[in-house]
Amino acid sequence: MLKERKFVLAREALDSLKPSIETSSKEVQYHFRHSLGILLINEGKSEEGLYSLVLADDLEAQGFDKEPILSYNLAISLSRLGKYAASAGVLERAYREFSQDKMDVTSMMVDSNLGLNYLRLGHFELAKMFFEKSLARANYLNHTRYIGNTLHNLGCLYLKTRKHDKAIEYFNKASGCFKRGSDSYLEVLYFKSLCYIELKNTMREASVSRGRSLSKDNDHYSLLFESLSHLMYTKKDESLDYIENQTIPYLLGKHQYFKLFDYYLALENAYAKKGTKDGKIQSLEIKAKAFDIHKIMTSGREFL
């Protein structure tokens, strides 16, 4: 049911097991906790999902084998909560505990997400190595979604290392792997638009406008493209106000710290350029908030 994304039926099945789960075998408890964790994550309850997956991970294996996909799901949950270092540590542990043949297709997913965590932590060479491994496996399997995801991640890597032309090349390749207007397509378009903004390219307004049009029925991406429209004009007080009072609280609530830092940096620079005492104080306050988020990103060693 989970694989077929029939979450209502999956919830009913798991709820029916709850009364007897504590007296069940360790293996049944393991599968229950693991499945419940996946369900909770898909219901948007990442913290509860993480707790359930940790319970599954903590169960001692008595006559049964744990699966590498548990480590992957545990890492995804940590990543969604912004704990990128802990997420990477769990994925590294998966490689230590499972042989390559047992990892099989999962290794493509592990490589992709290891690379993504390293990218978010600024370890660009490591990120590139894992992205290239994942892309080779995805191409071999002709797995369109992971090909698209990894091309997009490579685009983000080149964006962060300020190789903008190469980033746009990868974003263009990635967008061809996704249905126009889908969340994955909009995610690629968001970072491609950000790339144009950093370049001050004449395509930036058209790219953001296209994103706003395609996301008009999608609350999440509608706010993100509205945020980009203000990121282009940080000299305007109304744009600074929108970023500080709409964009940043929203991204904080969603634990989307990778996107958040672009807006922190824009605010920090904009306030510093005001050349006033208040502007300098505001700039330092934003810098301190960014440092606090960085501590969250690198925390969570208890999961390693």
N, C-alpha and C positions, 0 to 999 in steps of 0.2 A: 504493500500500500504506500509506503514511504517512497519507494523507487518510482511508483506511478503517480506520485504527488497527490494521492488521495488522502489528504491530511485529516479530514473529518472522520473517515472510516478508521484511520490509524489511531486517532485519539480515542475512539470508542473501544477499539481492541485493547489498547494499553490500559485504559481506565478499568476495563473488566478484569484485568490481572492484578490491579493494585491490592485488593483485600488479601490475596494469598502470596504476594511476592516475597515477603520477609521470611516465609517458611519454605520457599522454593530452593532448589539447588543453586550453587554459586554460578553455574553456567547460565541458568535461566535469569538470575538476577543481573548478570552481566549483559545479556542481550536486551533485557528490559530497560536497564539504565541507559545503555547505548542508544537504543531506538527512541526512548523518551527524550534524550538529549537532542537528537537530530530533529525530532518533531518540534521541540520547544524553540530551537534555532529558526526553523522555518515559520514558526508562529511569531517571530520577532522578539522572542524572550531570550536574548543571548545570555544573560547572567544566570537564569534558571537552567538553561541548556548546558552551560559550562559546569554548573554544580552537578547535574546528572551525569555528565560525561566523566567528571573527576571521580564520582562514585564508582562508575564502571571501570575506570582505570585503576582504582585502588583495590578492587576485588582481587584476591589472590587466585591465580589460575589453578584450579584443582581438577585435573583430568580433562581440561579443555584448553584450546589455543585462542588467545586474543588475536584480533585482526589488526593489520596495519591501518585500516581505514578508521579505526578508533582514534589513533594518533592524529590522523588527518582532520577528523571532525573536531577533536579537542583543540587543535591548532587554529582551525577556522573560527571557533568560538572565541578564543583568546584574541585573535586578530580583529574580530568585529568589536571587541571591547577596547581596542587600541593598544593592547599589550603585545607589541610586535616582537620584542626580544624573547619573551616567554614562548610565543607561538613558534618562532624559529627554533628554539631549544627543543620543543616537543617533536618537531619534524626531524631534527638532527638525531634525536633519540630513536625515532622510527628506523632510521638507517642502521643504527647500532644494533637494534633488537631483531630486525627482520632481514632475511636473505633477499638478494635482488630478485630471484625467481618468485619468491612469495609476494614481493611488492607488486610485480607485474605492472598492470595499467596504473595502479596507485602511485607508482614512482613518478609518472608524468605529472600527477596532481601535486605530489609532494615537492617535486622540483619547482613547479610553477609558483607554489605558495612560499617556498623557501626564498626564491628569488624576490617575490613581492615583499616579504618581510625585510629582507636585506636592503632592498631599494628604499623602503620607508625609513630605515635606520641610517641610510646614507652610505652603505657598503656596496658601492656601485660595481666593482669588479666581480665580487662574489655573486651579486644579483645577475649580472650578465651571464656568468658561467651557468647558473641554474636555469635561466630563461632559455639559453641555447640548448641545453640538455632536454628540457621540456618540449621545446619546439621540434627538435629532431624526432622525439618519440611521437608527438602529436601528428607530425607529417607522415611518419611510418604507418600510423593507425588511421590516417585520413580523418582525424577527429576535428571537425571544422570549428567547434566551439573553443576547444583548447588552442587550436592554431590562432584563432582570432584573439583570445585572451592574452596569449603570450606575445603576439605581435603588438598588441596594445601596451602591454607592460614594458616591452622594449622601447616603444615610443615614449612612454613616461620616463624611462631611464635616460634616454637621449635628451629629453626636455630638461630633466634635472641637472644634466651635465652640460647644458647650454649648447647642445648640437641640434639646433632647431630644425634645420633642413632635413636632417636624418630622422628626427622625431616625426615630422609631418609625413615623410615617406612611409614610416611604419604605421602611423595612424590611418593613412589612406588604405594600406593593405588590410589592416584590421577591420575597418568599417565594411569591407566587402564580404566579411564572414558572418555578418549579422543582419537580421531583418531590419529594414528602415523603420526607425521610430521605437524599436525595442530598447529596453534598459541598457543592454550591452552596447547598442549602436549610439545611444545618447551619451554613455560614459566616454566612448571614444571621441565623440564630437565635442564634449566638454573640454577634454584635455587638448584637443586640436585647437579649439578656440582660445584656450589659455596660452598655447604656443604662439598663436597670431598676436595676442595681446602683448606678450613679452617682446616680440619682435617689432611691435608697433606697425605691423603689416596692415595694408589697406583692406585685407580680407577679414579683419577682426570683427567689424560691425556686422558684415553679412553673415559670418559664421555664427556669431552669437544670436543674431536675429533668426537664423534658421533653427537653432536649438530652441529658442523660445517658442517658435511656431510648432515644432514637432512635439514639444513637451507640454503643450497647453492643457492636456488632460492628465498630466502626471505631476502631482504636487511636489514630489522630491526634486525632479529635474527642472521643473518650472522655477523653483526657488534658486537652484544652482545657476541656471542661465541668467536669471534676473541679477544674481550676485555678480556674475561676470560682466554684465552690462554696467554695473557700478564700479567694478575693478578697473575699467578703462578710464574712469574719470575721478580719480581719488583727490584731485584738487578741489572738487566740489564738496561742500559741507554735507549736502544731502546724500551724496554717495558714501561718504565716511560714516554718516549716521546709519545708513542702511546696513553697511557691512558690520558695524559694531553692534547694532541692536537687533538685526535679523539673521544675517549670515552666520556670524560667529556662535551665537547661542544655539542655532539649529545644528551646526556641525558638531559642537560640543555634545549636544544631546544624542547625536547619532554616533559618537566616537569616531568621526571621520577626520582623524588628525592629519592624515596625509594632505588632504585638501585644505584643512584649516590653516596650515603654516603659510600658504600663499597670501591669505588675508591678514594674518598677523604681521607678516613682513610689510605688506602694503600700508597698513595702518601705522606701523612703527616708523616707516620712512616718511609718510605723509605728515605725521605730527612733528617729526624732527625737522622737516623742511619749513615748518611755520616760523621757526626762528624765535619763538617766544618761550618764556619761562614755563607757561602752562603746557605748551606743545612739547617741550623737552620732558616734563613730568609725565605726560600722557604716553610719550614714546617709551620711556623707561618702564611704565606700568605694563604696557603691552609686551615688552621684552620679558618681563618677569612672568607673565601669564604663559608665554610660549615656553619658558624654561620649566614651569610646572607641568605642562603637557608632555614635554620631553622626558620628564622623570616617569610619567605613567607609561610611556612607550617602551622604556627600557626596564620596567619593573616586572615583577611576577616570577622571580627566580624559583619560587616554591613549586612551580610546575615542571621544572627541568629534571 
